């Protein structure tokens, strides 16, 4: 298999360390599990087990059946066929409470928090600590909340509203909720998809500690370096079927895993040095940008320029100011802005997203479900939202013209769907993300802003997204991309601006890219 990478990437595995399971009887064993939705099989005769004191990775493309299997183990779905044993005893999970009583906790990929409640209220919702008189013991809950969050190197105020937190911070709250359940089996579905490298490292340390205590951990991750770093065994699913279960000592390379996952050869796209002309027009110019928050600047005196056709990266830890800069360029910043900004051919600064879109600026936000899609609407409706005014016959709705445009863009973006009228909520995460990027490319923007463009997306879908973005950049599109994945930035970008606590720490040219240097610059 040909697998091209210009630098070390997240697909280059460290040496896996094989561990012996602590017991011969699995904590949980699922046998010949099958389930179908609306007549379409999601899982067919799948076997999976988890031993005490091991990390068992589950990998596959979006839609391979990973989350369906874990939801069956967590009591969310009842299988059509198959059986589940807990510590060797046949068990039926009819509800999530049944699974929790059996010692199984799940960290779901999709966040399940109440934005209007505080951090501590979300952590203890439904399982409050009470005094001997039956009243909520707020002091005890705050103390326990601080303790469990400190294990993740996250120290928010326990009374802070969850709705005010960034998506990566919300992910840490979800992880803490599962840890508080004191489970014997912890299922982690893409737990690091919204975390920075620092938070990811803290979680890895915690996973190893939990394994040493005898907990069984199921790790679902599209970041294959995490699989090689943490897992003792790996199971591969493809199209709802079991392909292989192997000890990590028998997995020769990430390429081998990817081959089993997608069933074909895989070529990783990448950016070549020197693809942007030095004389290209400046499309984004930022001078001494400061975004003033309630207590301190969230961005402090940042300056940079981006040229036409360039892929420009923003790197930094969670809270470094990456998202806030993109929001400011798009006209949606909630902060007090000072400094100079000139965007696009008109060298403007935007007060609203409508002004930005009219000037040819598109923005793919980090939370696709909340800000990127209308999930209860069709594939066609979501594709057309930014472009309807430019379709032939507007303001009249011409179904045939719309259908042609949607079909062409879906094909160009390789969005797999069951028809233009299919609700977008039924698509896999990878196809949803390709749709979002595709709908903005339909507007033929001059500048594309990307915030975590491959969060929760499998390896194959990532490659397709990278190819689409790089091809558009070669055609003259200016791209500014913020990502918590250093490898992703090194793969795509011509230059990377590193932020630390809202301040610029330096800009690296492609020839100087180094994961160690990026981490060093991003660290306080």
TORBA-649188 format. One line per field, with one value per residue (C-alpha): x negated, y negated, z; residue in one letter. Coordinates in pm, 1 decimal. Each point is the difference from the previous one (the first is absolute). Layout:
// residues N
east c(X | ...)
north c(Y | ...)
up c(Z | ...)
code c(A | ...)
END
This chain:
// residues 524
east c(0.0 | -123.4 | 35.3 | -170.3 | -73.3 | -230.4 | -75.2 | 74.0 | 376.6 | 265.5 | -7.8 | -359.6 | 34.0 | -226.0 | -105.9 | 296.9 | -48.3 | 188.3 | 149.1 | 143.2 | 367.6 | 48.0 | 267.0 | 99.5 | 370.0 | 99.2 | 162.7 | 244.9 | 37.7 | 235.2 | 63.9 | 147.1 | 162.0 | 228.5 | 219.9 | 173.7 | 157.4 | 289.3 | -91.2 | -366.6 | -248.8 | -227.8 | -167.9 | -8.2 | -129.6 | -258.1 | -207.3 | -175.6 | -131.6 | -191.0 | -232.0 | -86.3 | -314.7 | -9.6 | 75.2 | 185.5 | 15.7 | 288.8 | -72.7 | 175.2 | 138.2 | 296.5 | 303.2 | -195.2 | 214.3 | -230.8 | 241.2 | 293.5 | -191.5 | -94.4 | 358.1 | 113.5 | -257.2 | 118.0 | 366.7 | 107.8 | 87.7 | 144.7 | -166.7 | 209.4 | -216.8 | -296.7 | -83.3 | -193.3 | -179.5 | -124.4 | -272.6 | 115.1 | 369.4 | 258.9 | 152.8 | 273.3 | -40.3 | 343.9 | -99.5 | -307.9 | 62.2 | -44.0 | -340.2 | -104.4 | 103.8 | -222.0 | -293.9 | -7.0 | -43.4 | -12.4 | -158.0 | 205.9 | -140.9 | 303.1 | 14.0 | 287.6 | -13.1 | 250.3 | -136.2 | 217.3 | -144.6 | -336.4 | -299.9 | 66.8 | 373.0 | -76.9 | -252.0 | 244.0 | 329.8 | 214.8 | -264.2 | -32.3 | -193.4 | 229.8 | -41.7 | 130.8 | 317.8 | 52.9 | -94.2 | -253.9 | -353.3 | -131.2 | -334.3 | -71.5 | 105.6 | -219.0 | -299.0 | 47.6 | 52.6 | -327.2 | -180.9 | 120.7 | -51.5 | -351.5 | -82.6 | 66.6 | -204.6 | 318.8 | 91.4 | 313.4 | 215.6 | 246.4 | 273.9 | -77.7 | 282.3 | -79.0 | 157.6 | -283.0 | -271.7 | -172.2 | 73.8 | -334.8 | 70.7 | 344.4 | -167.0 | -205.4 | 320.4 | 141.8 | -314.6 | 17.2 | 365.3 | -102.5 | -286.9 | 237.0 | 210.2 | -277.0 | 49.3 | -179.9 | 23.5 | -49.4 | 99.5 | -162.1 | 151.0 | -237.4 | -93.1 | -277.1 | 173.0 | 38.5 | -303.2 | -335.7 | -324.7 | -42.6 | 346.6 | -50.6 | -325.0 | 169.1 | 274.7 | -255.9 | -171.2 | 336.6 | 88.0 | -324.0 | 68.2 | 352.9 | -133.6 | -248.2 | 291.9 | 158.0 | 260.8 | 88.1 | -6.2 | 148.3 | -161.7 | 169.4 | -226.8 | -77.5 | -339.3 | -198.9 | -304.3 | 221.2 | 88.1 | -367.3 | -91.8 | 271.8 | 162.2 | -83.4 | 233.6 | 185.1 | 319.7 | 73.7 | 356.7 | 96.9 | 356.6 | 137.9 | -206.8 | -288.8 | -318.7 | -266.4 | -100.0 | -375.9 | -242.1 | -183.6 | -327.6 | 125.2 | 96.7 | -292.4 | 98.6 | 274.4 | 22.0 | 101.5 | 284.0 | 117.5 | -3.4 | 225.7 | 228.9 | 64.7 | -60.8 | -222.1 | -328.7 | -25.5 | -203.2 | -30.4 | 17.1 | -244.6 | -114.0 | -322.9 | -248.8 | 8.3 | 359.2 | 75.8 | -161.7 | -187.0 | 159.5 | 356.8 | 245.8 | 56.4 | 355.9 | 0.1 | -199.5 | 22.6 | -195.2 | -17.4 | 334.6 | 120.4 | 326.3 | 84.6 | 189.0 | 159.7 | -318.2 | -286.8 | -60.5 | 77.5 | -215.0 | -276.0 | -184.3 | -1.3 | -116.9 | -19.5 | 62.4 | 139.3 | -59.3 | 228.1 | -8.9 | -176.4 | 100.1 | -78.7 | 21.2 | 86.4 | -146.1 | 14.6 | 143.2 | 366.1 | 85.5 | -295.2 | 228.7 | 20.3 | 378.5 | 37.3 | -220.8 | 206.4 | 325.8 | -135.7 | -94.3 | 354.9 | 172.0 | 138.9 | -239.8 | 169.4 | -310.6 | -109.0 | -228.0 | -303.6 | -268.3 | 20.6 | 160.6 | 16.6 | 168.3 | 50.4 | -35.8 | 193.9 | -226.2 | 298.9 | 82.2 | 339.6 | 260.5 | 230.4 | -29.9 | 228.0 | -258.7 | -273.8 | 192.4 | 86.1 | -372.7 | -89.5 | -100.2 | 119.8 | -30.8 | 10.7 | 54.4 | -137.5 | 342.5 | 172.9 | 320.4 | 55.9 | -126.1 | -67.4 | 316.1 | 375.0 | 6.6 | 373.5 | -7.6 | -94.7 | -335.4 | 124.9 | 114.4 | -330.2 | -203.6 | 204.1 | 26.1 | -292.8 | 48.4 | 370.6 | -10.6 | -253.7 | 191.0 | 154.9 | 349.8 | -28.3 | 221.1 | 210.6 | -86.3 | -103.5 | -13.1 | -192.1 | -265.4 | -37.6 | -21.4 | -275.0 | -207.3 | 39.8 | -81.2 | -312.0 | -130.8 | 84.1 | -200.9 | -290.6 | -5.2 | 63.3 | 291.8 | 162.5 | 374.3 | 321.0 | 155.5 | 31.6 | 310.8 | -175.0 | -21.9 | -356.4 | 17.2 | -17.3 | -339.4 | -323.4 | -215.6 | -247.6 | 269.8 | 155.7 | -334.9 | -64.0 | 347.3 | -72.6 | -326.1 | 160.4 | 293.7 | -239.3 | -213.3 | 322.2 | -0.3 | -342.6 | -150.0 | -325.3 | -87.1 | 85.2 | -27.0 | -18.7 | 29.7 | -92.8 | 100.6 | -46.8 | 123.5 | 148.6 | -70.3 | -155.0 | -329.1 | 151.1 | 236.4 | -288.9 | -198.1 | 294.5 | 42.3 | -371.9 | 6.4 | 299.7 | -153.7 | -342.5 | 148.0 | 206.8 | -311.4 | -187.9 | 284.9 | -53.8 | 216.1 | -153.0 | 34.6 | -44.6 | 26.2 | -1.4 | -65.3 | -99.9 | -168.2 | -358.6 | -43.0 | 300.6 | -145.4 | -340.9 | 168.2 | 204.3 | -156.3 | -255.7 | -56.8 | 119.4 | 53.4 | -42.2 | 205.4 | -49.6 | 253.7 | 121.0 | -343.0 | -192.8 | -311.9 | -127.6 | 74.1 | -163.3 | -63.3 | 67.5 | -369.6 | -30.8 | 304.8 | -69.6 | 246.5 | -244.0 | -43.9 | 375.2 | 62.6 | -283.1 | 132.7 | 358.3 | -97.1 | 14.2)
north c(0.0 | -347.2 | -234.6 | -334.5 | -240.1 | -302.2 | 5.7 | 218.7 | 3.0 | 141.9 | 315.2 | 76.3 | 232.7 | 20.2 | 346.1 | 185.0 | 171.7 | 327.7 | 67.0 | 320.3 | -20.6 | 26.3 | 272.6 | 271.0 | -90.1 | -318.5 | -277.5 | -26.9 | 226.4 | -67.1 | 295.1 | -2.5 | -340.6 | -116.3 | -306.1 | -177.7 | -344.7 | -48.2 | 329.7 | -91.4 | 216.0 | -200.3 | 303.5 | 359.5 | 285.4 | -214.0 | 138.9 | -227.9 | 32.7 | -201.1 | 138.6 | -144.9 | -210.7 | -56.8 | -265.6 | 151.2 | -235.7 | 9.1 | -155.9 | -42.1 | -263.0 | -217.7 | 223.8 | 321.3 | 80.6 | -102.0 | -232.1 | 238.6 | 280.8 | -220.2 | -125.1 | 361.0 | 63.2 | -320.0 | 97.8 | -266.7 | 252.0 | 349.6 | 234.0 | 195.1 | 306.0 | 107.2 | 11.1 | -193.4 | 156.1 | -201.8 | 181.1 | 324.2 | -45.3 | -43.4 | -349.6 | -198.7 | -377.0 | -152.5 | -351.9 | -209.8 | 45.4 | 377.0 | -57.6 | -247.3 | 246.9 | 257.6 | -242.4 | -135.1 | -373.8 | -172.3 | -325.3 | -77.0 | -174.7 | -228.1 | -217.4 | 55.4 | -301.0 | -258.6 | -341.0 | -189.4 | 191.5 | -44.3 | 229.5 | 164.8 | 38.6 | 177.0 | 230.8 | 113.2 | -24.8 | 291.3 | 122.0 | -288.4 | 37.4 | -70.4 | -76.9 | 237.9 | -207.4 | 60.9 | -347.3 | -52.7 | -22.1 | -276.9 | -24.6 | 371.8 | -7.9 | -302.3 | 165.2 | 324.2 | -192.3 | -187.5 | 327.3 | 189.6 | -296.8 | -53.3 | 353.4 | -133.6 | -316.5 | -205.2 | -241.8 | -200.0 | -153.7 | 271.7 | -263.2 | -110.6 | 55.7 | 280.3 | -198.9 | -254.3 | 262.7 | 88.0 | 335.1 | 143.9 | -102.1 | 159.9 | 321.1 | 3.4 | -36.5 | 308.0 | 195.9 | -105.7 | 114.6 | 349.2 | 10.5 | -89.3 | 308.2 | 221.1 | 254.9 | 329.1 | -55.1 | -344.5 | -48.3 | -306.0 | -101.6 | -252.9 | -150.1 | -224.0 | -125.5 | -352.3 | -4.8 | -170.2 | 192.9 | -92.6 | 124.2 | 310.3 | 77.3 | -42.8 | 239.5 | 256.6 | -11.3 | 54.7 | 291.7 | 176.6 | -54.6 | 141.1 | 301.7 | 64.5 | 1.3 | 285.7 | -195.5 | 114.4 | -286.6 | -3.5 | -268.7 | -115.9 | -243.8 | -120.7 | -117.7 | 314.3 | -115.5 | 17.6 | 358.9 | 97.9 | -197.8 | 132.6 | 319.4 | 359.9 | 141.2 | -143.8 | 107.7 | -121.3 | -40.6 | -68.4 | -44.8 | 141.7 | 319.1 | 126.0 | -5.0 | 89.9 | -10.3 | -14.3 | -61.5 | -322.6 | 191.5 | 156.8 | -325.9 | -93.5 | -354.4 | -258.6 | 73.2 | 357.2 | -125.0 | -253.3 | 269.3 | 223.2 | -292.4 | -119.8 | 321.4 | -168.1 | -182.1 | -343.1 | -301.9 | -288.1 | -344.6 | -265.0 | -353.0 | -48.0 | -272.4 | -308.6 | 34.9 | -366.6 | -275.1 | -254.8 | -279.2 | 118.4 | -262.8 | -37.3 | 113.1 | -27.9 | -259.3 | -19.6 | -257.2 | -6.7 | 176.8 | -5.8 | 156.3 | -120.1 | 237.9 | -69.0 | 50.3 | 14.6 | -2.3 | 334.6 | -115.3 | -252.9 | -192.1 | 268.2 | -84.3 | 210.9 | -4.6 | 268.7 | 3.4 | 110.6 | 376.9 | 54.5 | 251.2 | -182.5 | 185.8 | -112.8 | 225.4 | -11.9 | 161.2 | -10.1 | -363.4 | -143.1 | -219.3 | 194.6 | 13.3 | -358.4 | -124.3 | 186.4 | -129.8 | -354.9 | 36.5 | 123.3 | -282.0 | 194.2 | -87.7 | -73.8 | -183.7 | -362.4 | -23.5 | -223.4 | 5.8 | -3.6 | 266.2 | 3.5 | 294.5 | 87.5 | -207.7 | -285.5 | -0.7 | -8.3 | 93.8 | 165.2 | -83.5 | 292.2 | 345.0 | -124.1 | -261.9 | 264.6 | 241.3 | -278.6 | -80.4 | 362.9 | 125.7 | 343.5 | 144.4 | 367.9 | -3.2 | 251.9 | 131.9 | 133.9 | 107.2 | -332.5 | -254.0 | 176.6 | 193.5 | -5.2 | 364.0 | 61.2 | -134.1 | 185.4 | 40.7 | -229.5 | -272.0 | -1.2 | -12.4 | -289.8 | -226.5 | -232.3 | 20.2 | -16.5 | -364.9 | 88.3 | 289.8 | -35.5 | -150.9 | -152.1 | -128.7 | 279.8 | 350.0 | 213.3 | 362.1 | 129.7 | -271.7 | 56.2 | 378.0 | -39.3 | -225.1 | 226.0 | 315.4 | -158.9 | -126.3 | 323.8 | 187.6 | -245.7 | 21.9 | 378.2 | -37.2 | 342.8 | -27.1 | 182.6 | -282.7 | -378.0 | 21.4 | 207.5 | -180.6 | -110.9 | 137.6 | 354.0 | -60.0 | 110.6 | -267.5 | 10.5 | -49.2 | -282.4 | -177.0 | 48.9 | -143.4 | -310.5 | -70.6 | 79.5 | -235.6 | -287.9 | 89.2 | -22.6 | -374.0 | -27.8 | -196.8 | -192.2 | 82.5 | 314.9 | 2.2 | 348.1 | 74.5 | 362.2 | 120.0 | 372.9 | 32.6 | 348.8 | 101.6 | 331.5 | 41.6 | 44.7 | -296.7 | -212.5 | 79.2 | -103.6 | -326.1 | -76.5 | 67.3 | -227.4 | -285.6 | 26.5 | 18.9 | -311.8 | -180.1 | 90.8 | -167.3 | -323.4 | 42.6 | -153.6 | 231.2 | -78.7 | 316.7 | 35.5 | 349.9 | 169.1 | 273.3 | -102.9 | 275.9 | -129.1 | -349.2 | 126.6 | 208.0 | -283.9 | -334.6 | -225.7 | -193.2 | 41.7 | -273.8 | 134.4 | -158.8 | 25.3 | -147.9 | -243.2 | -120.0 | 80.2 | 205.0 | 25.3 | 98.8 | 312.4 | 45.6 | 343.9 | 87.6 | -60.9 | 202.7 | 214.2 | 150.4 | -59.9 | -365.2 | -56.2 | 153.8 | -203.0 | -327.6 | 76.9 | 80.6 | -272.6)
up c(0.0 | -81.2 | 294.4 | -50.7 | 284.5 | -15.8 | 372.8 | 298.7 | 37.0 | 227.0 | -211.0 | 93.8 | 300.4 | 300.7 | 108.2 | 149.7 | 335.1 | 47.1 | 342.3 | 133.9 | 109.2 | 374.5 | -24.6 | -247.4 | 26.1 | -182.7 | 195.1 | -289.7 | -303.2 | -293.2 | -231.6 | -353.6 | 47.9 | -282.1 | -33.1 | -288.5 | -33.4 | -243.4 | -161.0 | -53.0 | 195.0 | 228.2 | 161.2 | -117.8 | 220.9 | 179.6 | 289.7 | 248.8 | 355.2 | 257.3 | 266.7 | 339.2 | -11.2 | -376.4 | -258.5 | -296.1 | -300.1 | -246.1 | -339.9 | -332.4 | -232.5 | 93.9 | -39.1 | 61.2 | 305.4 | 284.9 | 177.2 | -55.2 | 170.2 | 292.6 | 39.1 | 22.5 | 274.0 | 171.6 | -4.3 | -249.4 | -272.5 | 27.7 | -254.4 | -249.2 | 61.0 | 210.2 | 369.2 | 264.7 | 297.6 | 297.8 | 196.1 | -161.4 | 81.8 | -277.5 | 33.2 | -172.0 | -9.2 | -44.9 | 109.8 | 58.5 | 372.9 | -48.0 | -160.6 | 268.8 | 272.0 | -173.9 | 24.6 | -357.2 | -59.0 | -339.1 | -112.0 | -310.3 | -304.4 | -9.2 | 309.2 | 242.3 | 228.7 | 122.8 | -100.1 | 248.8 | 297.8 | 169.7 | -31.8 | 336.1 | -70.4 | -329.7 | 165.2 | 270.4 | -188.8 | 119.9 | 245.4 | 243.9 | 323.5 | 293.6 | 368.9 | 265.5 | -3.6 | -373.7 | -122.7 | -283.2 | 139.7 | -225.1 | 179.9 | -46.9 | -366.3 | -73.2 | 168.9 | -193.4 | -323.6 | 49.7 | 71.0 | -305.3 | -234.7 | 136.1 | -116.7 | -351.9 | 66.8 | -35.5 | 277.1 | -80.0 | 269.8 | 109.5 | -16.1 | -358.7 | -247.8 | -243.3 | -283.7 | 26.7 | -50.7 | -326.9 | -157.9 | 109.9 | 358.7 | -22.0 | -117.6 | 320.0 | 204.7 | -177.9 | 80.6 | 364.8 | 19.2 | -107.2 | 248.9 | 282.9 | -81.8 | 148.3 | -278.5 | -67.9 | -375.8 | -152.1 | -365.4 | -156.1 | -335.6 | -161.3 | 340.1 | -138.1 | -314.2 | 142.4 | 230.7 | -46.9 | 21.2 | 367.4 | 99.8 | -215.0 | 181.0 | 339.2 | -107.3 | -117.9 | 340.2 | 166.6 | -231.1 | 91.6 | 369.9 | -31.9 | -186.8 | 279.1 | 245.1 | -197.8 | -192.9 | -351.5 | -248.6 | -350.2 | -214.7 | -320.8 | -179.4 | -350.6 | 126.1 | -66.7 | 194.2 | 311.8 | -84.9 | -28.1 | 308.7 | 232.8 | -128.1 | 85.3 | -265.0 | -298.0 | -174.3 | -353.5 | -129.5 | -359.5 | -125.2 | 325.0 | -10.9 | 207.7 | -209.8 | 256.9 | 366.7 | 54.0 | 286.4 | -73.8 | -10.7 | -324.1 | -166.7 | -222.0 | -90.9 | -15.3 | -370.9 | 82.4 | 220.2 | -256.0 | -268.9 | 209.8 | 85.4 | -354.3 | -196.3 | -259.4 | -47.5 | 150.7 | -111.4 | 246.1 | -163.8 | 110.4 | -75.4 | -195.4 | 86.5 | -218.5 | -123.3 | 78.7 | -204.5 | 209.4 | -204.5 | 63.3 | 122.1 | 372.6 | 76.8 | 379.6 | 193.6 | 379.4 | 201.9 | 381.4 | 40.6 | 359.2 | 115.9 | 348.3 | 227.3 | 335.2 | 201.0 | -251.8 | -376.1 | -165.0 | -294.1 | 67.7 | -272.1 | -271.2 | -352.7 | -318.2 | -374.7 | -230.4 | -377.0 | -280.2 | -42.4 | 332.8 | 267.9 | 323.7 | 331.1 | 353.2 | 269.4 | 377.5 | 309.4 | 98.7 | 76.5 | -193.3 | -211.6 | -329.0 | -21.8 | 118.8 | -285.3 | -260.7 | 149.2 | -16.4 | -366.7 | -68.7 | 189.8 | 297.7 | 280.1 | 336.2 | 124.3 | -15.3 | -301.4 | -46.9 | -268.0 | -378.5 | -221.3 | -381.5 | -170.7 | -365.2 | -313.2 | 161.9 | 308.3 | 232.9 | 357.4 | 46.2 | 260.0 | -83.5 | -165.8 | -278.8 | -93.6 | 6.7 | -221.5 | -245.4 | -25.0 | -72.5 | 345.1 | 118.9 | 352.1 | 99.9 | 377.6 | 249.3 | 108.5 | -311.3 | 176.2 | 176.1 | -254.5 | -329.2 | -83.1 | 31.5 | 103.5 | -42.3 | -357.1 | -317.9 | -169.2 | -277.3 | 238.9 | 185.6 | -318.9 | -135.1 | 306.4 | -88.3 | -377.6 | -73.4 | -109.1 | -269.3 | -156.0 | -344.0 | 17.8 | 349.4 | 171.9 | -145.4 | 119.8 | -296.7 | 123.4 | -299.3 | 19.9 | 373.3 | -44.2 | -262.8 | 225.8 | 302.8 | -195.1 | -149.0 | 335.6 | 184.1 | -262.4 | 16.3 | 380.6 | 0.6 | 240.4 | 30.9 | 54.3 | -78.0 | -199.1 | -0.7 | 221.3 | 270.0 | 338.4 | 56.2 | 356.4 | -144.3 | -165.9 | 164.7 | 161.5 | -287.6 | -261.6 | 200.9 | 15.3 | -372.6 | -65.5 | 209.2 | -179.0 | -334.9 | 54.3 | 62.1 | -301.1 | -205.9 | 75.2 | -168.4 | 289.2 | -15.2 | 362.2 | 195.4 | 380.0 | 155.1 | 371.4 | 85.1 | -350.0 | 67.7 | 358.8 | 49.5 | -360.8 | -105.4 | -184.5 | -346.6 | 37.0 | 128.7 | -314.4 | -216.6 | 193.0 | -26.0 | -374.3 | -47.5 | 198.5 | -164.8 | -348.9 | 69.0 | 129.9 | -319.8 | -188.7 | 193.6 | 312.2 | 312.0 | 302.3 | 369.4 | 210.2 | 378.7 | 130.8 | 323.5 | -207.2 | -68.8 | -257.8 | -193.8 | -16.1 | -111.0 | -270.6 | -153.3 | 79.4 | -165.8 | 323.0 | 360.6 | 258.6 | 353.8 | 277.7 | 374.8 | 239.4 | -266.1 | -110.3 | -317.9 | 71.2 | -356.2 | -359.6 | -142.7 | -371.6 | -147.5 | -19.7 | 375.4 | 109.7 | 306.0 | 244.6 | 285.8 | -94.8 | -32.9 | 342.2 | 151.8 | -140.0 | 109.0 | 359.8 | 267.3)
code c(X | X | X | X | X | X | X | X | X | X | X | X | X | X | X | X | X | X | X | X | X | X | X | X | X | X | X | X | X | X | X | X | X | X | X | X | X | X | X | X | X | X | X | X | X | X | X | X | X | X | X | X | X | X | X | X | X | X | X | X | X | X | X | X | X | X | X | X | X | X | X | X | X | X | X | X | X | X | X | X | X | X | X | X | X | X | X | X | X | X | X | X | X | X | X | X | X | X | X | X | X | X | X | X | X | X | X | X | X | X | X | X | X | X | X | X | X | X | X | X | X | X | X | X | X | X | X | X | X | X | X | X | X | X | X | X | X | X | X | X | X | X | X | X | X | X | X | X | X | X | X | X | X | X | X | X | X | X | X | X | X | X | X | X | X | X | X | X | X | X | X | X | X | X | X | X | X | X | X | X | X | X | X | X | X | X | X | X | X | X | X | X | X | X | X | X | X | X | X | X | X | X | X | X | X | X | X | X | X | X | X | X | X | X | X | X | X | X | X | X | X | X | X | X | X | X | X | X | X | X | X | X | X | X | X | X | X | X | X | X | X | X | X | X | X | X | X | X | X | X | X | X | X | X | X | X | X | X | X | X | X | X | X | X | X | X | X | X | X | X | X | X | X | X | X | X | X | X | X | X | X | X | X | X | X | X | X | X | X | X | X | X | X | X | X | X | X | X | X | X | X | X | X | X | X | X | X | X | X | X | X | X | X | X | X | X | X | X | X | X | X | X | X | X | X | X | X | X | X | X | X | X | X | X | X | X | X | X | X | X | X | X | X | X | X | X | X | X | X | X | X | X | X | X | X | X | X | X | X | X | X | X | X | X | X | X | X | X | X | X | X | X | X | X | X | X | X | X | X | X | X | X | X | X | X | X | X | X | X | X | X | X | X | X | X | X | X | X | X | X | X | X | X | X | X | X | X | X | X | X | X | X | X | X | X | X | X | X | X | X | X | X | X | X | X | X | X | X | X | X | X | X | X | X | X | X | X | X | X | X | X | X | X | X | X | X | X | X | X | X | X | X | X | X | X | X | X | X | X | X | X | X | X | X | X | X | X | X | X | X | X | X | X | X | X | X | X | X | X | X | X | X | X | X | X | X | X | X | X | X | X | X | X | X | X | X | X | X | X | X | X | X | X | X | X | X | X | X | X | X | X | X | X | X | X | X | X | X | X | X | X | X | X | X)
END
